[in-house]
Amino acid sequence: MRLDKFLKVSRLIKRRTVANEVSDMGRVFINGNPAKPAKQVKENDIIEIEYASRTLKVKVLKVPQGAVSVQQAPDLYSVIE
C-alpha cells in the first residue's frame, strides 16, 4: 500500500492530500529514510512523522487490503514514541 494511502486509512493524517504534502516536504520517514507519497509500506516498517510541535514514531503492524473502519484503524500500528 502507498504511504499516503496508509497514513489516511490508519488515520495518522486525516486526508490523503495532506499526507502527500507532508511527504513532499520531507517530513515523513520510513526506516530512517525520507519517503515520497508513492513509497510502498510493509509490515514492521517504522514510520516517523514530523508534526509542527512533535514527532510521532509508529511501527506498522499490518497493511490493510481495503477500507478500514474507525475502530480498526488503531490496530494497524503501534506507537513507539
CYANA upper distance limits for C-alpha pairs under 8 A (distance plus 0.5 A):
  1 MET  CA      5 LYS  CA      7.32
  1 MET  CA      6 PHE  CA      6.92
  1 MET  CA     40 GLN  CA      5.90
  1 MET  CA     41 VAL  CA      6.10
  1 MET  CA     42 LYS  CA      8.08
  1 MET  CA     63 VAL  CA      7.43
  1 MET  CA     64 PRO  CA      8.35
  1 MET  CA     65 GLN  CA      8.33
  2 ARG  CA      6 PHE  CA      6.68
  2 ARG  CA     37 PRO  CA      7.13
  2 ARG  CA     38 ALA  CA      5.59
  2 ARG  CA     39 LYS  CA      6.05
  2 ARG  CA     40 GLN  CA      5.19
  2 ARG  CA     41 VAL  CA      6.54
  3 LEU  CA      7 LEU  CA      6.67
  3 LEU  CA     35 ALA  CA      8.49
  3 LEU  CA     36 LYS  CA      8.07
  3 LEU  CA     37 PRO  CA      5.77
  3 LEU  CA     38 ALA  CA      6.47
  3 LEU  CA     39 LYS  CA      6.00
  3 LEU  CA     40 GLN  CA      6.40
  3 LEU  CA     41 VAL  CA      6.21
  4 ASP  CA      8 LYS  CA      6.93
  4 ASP  CA     16 ARG  CA      6.21
  4 ASP  CA     17 THR  CA      8.42
  4 ASP  CA     19 ALA  CA      5.67
  4 ASP  CA     20 ASN  CA      6.29
  4 ASP  CA     23 SER  CA      8.31
  4 ASP  CA     37 PRO  CA      5.46
  4 ASP  CA     38 ALA  CA      7.41
  5 LYS  CA      9 VAL  CA      6.54
  5 LYS  CA     16 ARG  CA      6.65
  5 LYS  CA     19 ALA  CA      8.47
  6 PHE  CA     10 SER  CA      6.34
  6 PHE  CA     41 VAL  CA      7.95
  6 PHE  CA     63 VAL  CA      8.12
  7 LEU  CA     11 ARG  CA      6.46
  7 LEU  CA     12 LEU  CA      5.72
  7 LEU  CA     13 ILE  CA      5.98
  7 LEU  CA     14 LYS  CA      8.37
  7 LEU  CA     16 ARG  CA      7.88
  7 LEU  CA     19 ALA  CA      7.10
  8 LYS  CA     12 LEU  CA      6.85
  8 LYS  CA     13 ILE  CA      5.85
  8 LYS  CA     14 LYS  CA      6.12
  8 LYS  CA     15 ARG  CA      6.14
  8 LYS  CA     16 ARG  CA      5.96
  8 LYS  CA     19 ALA  CA      7.66
  9 VAL  CA     67 ALA  CA      7.52
  9 VAL  CA     68 VAL  CA      6.86
  9 VAL  CA     73 ALA  CA      7.38
 10 SER  CA     68 VAL  CA      8.23
 10 SER  CA     73 ALA  CA      5.23
 10 SER  CA     74 PRO  CA      7.14
 10 SER  CA     76 LEU  CA      6.88
 10 SER  CA     77 TYR  CA      8.22
 11 ARG  CA     73 ALA  CA      7.10
 13 ILE  CA     18 VAL  CA      7.61
 13 ILE  CA     19 ALA  CA      6.66
 14 LYS  CA     18 VAL  CA      7.91
 14 LYS  CA     19 ALA  CA      8.44
 15 ARG  CA     19 ALA  CA      6.89
 16 ARG  CA     20 ASN  CA      6.69
 17 THR  CA     21 GLU  CA      6.79
 18 VAL  CA     22 VAL  CA      6.63
 19 ALA  CA     23 SER  CA      6.60
 19 ALA  CA     37 PRO  CA      7.81
 20 ASN  CA     24 ASP  CA      6.58
 20 ASN  CA     36 LYS  CA      8.34
 20 ASN  CA     37 PRO  CA      5.90
 21 GLU  CA     25 MET  CA      6.74
 22 VAL  CA     26 GLY  CA      7.21
 22 VAL  CA     27 ARG  CA      6.23
 22 VAL  CA     28 VAL  CA      7.24
 23 SER  CA     27 ARG  CA      6.20
 23 SER  CA     28 VAL  CA      5.70
 23 SER  CA     34 PRO  CA      8.49
 23 SER  CA     35 ALA  CA      6.83
 23 SER  CA     36 LYS  CA      5.93
 23 SER  CA     37 PRO  CA      6.19
 24 ASP  CA     36 LYS  CA      6.60
 24 ASP  CA     37 PRO  CA      7.58
 26 GLY  CA     34 PRO  CA      6.41
 26 GLY  CA     35 ALA  CA      7.57
 26 GLY  CA     36 LYS  CA      8.26
 27 ARG  CA     34 PRO  CA      7.81
 27 ARG  CA     48 GLU  CA      8.48
 27 ARG  CA     49 ILE  CA      6.43
 27 ARG  CA     50 GLU  CA      5.66
 27 ARG  CA     51 TYR  CA      8.24
 28 VAL  CA     34 PRO  CA      6.49
 28 VAL  CA     35 ALA  CA      6.36
 28 VAL  CA     36 LYS  CA      8.42
 28 VAL  CA     47 ILE  CA      7.55
 28 VAL  CA     48 GLU  CA      6.13
 28 VAL  CA     49 ILE  CA      5.17
 28 VAL  CA     50 GLU  CA      6.93
 29 PHE  CA     33 ASN  CA      5.58
 29 PHE  CA     34 PRO  CA      4.86
 29 PHE  CA     35 ALA  CA      5.70
 29 PHE  CA     46 ILE  CA      8.48
 29 PHE  CA     47 ILE  CA      6.11
 29 PHE  CA     48 GLU  CA      5.53
 29 PHE  CA     49 ILE  CA      7.13
 30 ILE  CA     34 PRO  CA      6.95
 30 ILE  CA     35 ALA  CA      6.49
 30 ILE  CA     45 ASP  CA      7.01
 30 ILE  CA     46 ILE  CA      6.06
 30 ILE  CA     47 ILE  CA      5.13
 30 ILE  CA     48 GLU  CA      7.01
 31 ASN  CA     45 ASP  CA      6.66
 31 ASN  CA     46 ILE  CA      5.51
 31 ASN  CA     47 ILE  CA      6.93
 32 GLY  CA     46 ILE  CA      8.27
 32 GLY  CA     47 ILE  CA      8.46
 32 GLY  CA     48 GLU  CA      8.22
 35 ALA  CA     39 LYS  CA      6.71
 41 VAL  CA     45 ASP  CA      7.35
 41 VAL  CA     63 VAL  CA      7.96
 42 LYS  CA     60 VAL  CA      7.68
 42 LYS  CA     62 LYS  CA      8.18
 42 LYS  CA     63 VAL  CA      7.12
 43 GLU  CA     60 VAL  CA      5.71
 43 GLU  CA     61 LEU  CA      6.00
 43 GLU  CA     62 LYS  CA      5.82
 43 GLU  CA     63 VAL  CA      6.81
 44 ASN  CA     59 LYS  CA      6.37
 44 ASN  CA     60 VAL  CA      5.58
 44 ASN  CA     61 LEU  CA      6.47
 44 ASN  CA     62 LYS  CA      8.39
 45 ASP  CA     59 LYS  CA      6.28
 45 ASP  CA     60 VAL  CA      5.93
 46 ILE  CA     57 LYS  CA      7.44
 46 ILE  CA     58 VAL  CA      6.23
 46 ILE  CA     59 LYS  CA      5.06
 46 ILE  CA     60 VAL  CA      6.92
 47 ILE  CA     57 LYS  CA      6.23
 47 ILE  CA     58 VAL  CA      5.86
 47 ILE  CA     59 LYS  CA      6.81
 47 ILE  CA     60 VAL  CA      7.97
 48 GLU  CA     55 THR  CA      7.28
 48 GLU  CA     56 LEU  CA      6.10
 48 GLU  CA     57 LYS  CA      4.90
 48 GLU  CA     58 VAL  CA      7.01
 49 ILE  CA     55 THR  CA      6.15
 49 ILE  CA     56 LEU  CA      5.71
 49 ILE  CA     57 LYS  CA      7.03
 50 GLU  CA     54 ARG  CA      6.76
 50 GLU  CA     55 THR  CA      4.95
 50 GLU  CA     56 LEU  CA      7.01
 51 TYR  CA     55 THR  CA      6.20
 51 TYR  CA     56 LEU  CA      8.02
 55 THR  CA     81 GLU  CA      8.34
 56 LEU  CA     79 VAL  CA      8.05
 56 LEU  CA     80 ILE  CA      8.41
 56 LEU  CA     81 GLU  CA      6.52
 57 LYS  CA     79 VAL  CA      6.58
 57 LYS  CA     80 ILE  CA      5.91
 57 LYS  CA     81 GLU  CA      5.64
 58 VAL  CA     77 TYR  CA      6.69
 58 VAL  CA     78 SER  CA      5.96
 58 VAL  CA     79 VAL  CA      4.87
 58 VAL  CA     80 ILE  CA      5.70
 58 VAL  CA     81 GLU  CA      7.63
 59 LYS  CA     77 TYR  CA      5.93
 59 LYS  CA     78 SER  CA      5.84
 59 LYS  CA     79 VAL  CA      6.99
 59 LYS  CA     80 ILE  CA      7.28
 60 VAL  CA     76 LEU  CA      6.68
 60 VAL  CA     77 TYR  CA      5.01
 60 VAL  CA     78 SER  CA      7.28
 61 LEU  CA     75 ASP  CA      7.86
 61 LEU  CA     76 LEU  CA      5.76
 61 LEU  CA     77 TYR  CA      5.39
 61 LEU  CA     78 SER  CA      7.39
 62 LYS  CA     75 ASP  CA      8.36
 62 LYS  CA     76 LEU  CA      5.63
 62 LYS  CA     77 TYR  CA      7.51
 63 VAL  CA     76 LEU  CA      7.19
 64 PRO  CA     68 VAL  CA      7.77
 64 PRO  CA     76 LEU  CA      8.19
 68 VAL  CA     72 GLN  CA      6.65
 68 VAL  CA     73 ALA  CA      6.72
 69 SER  CA     73 ALA  CA      6.79
 70 VAL  CA     74 PRO  CA      8.43
 72 GLN  CA     76 LEU  CA      7.79
 74 PRO  CA     78 SER  CA      8.02
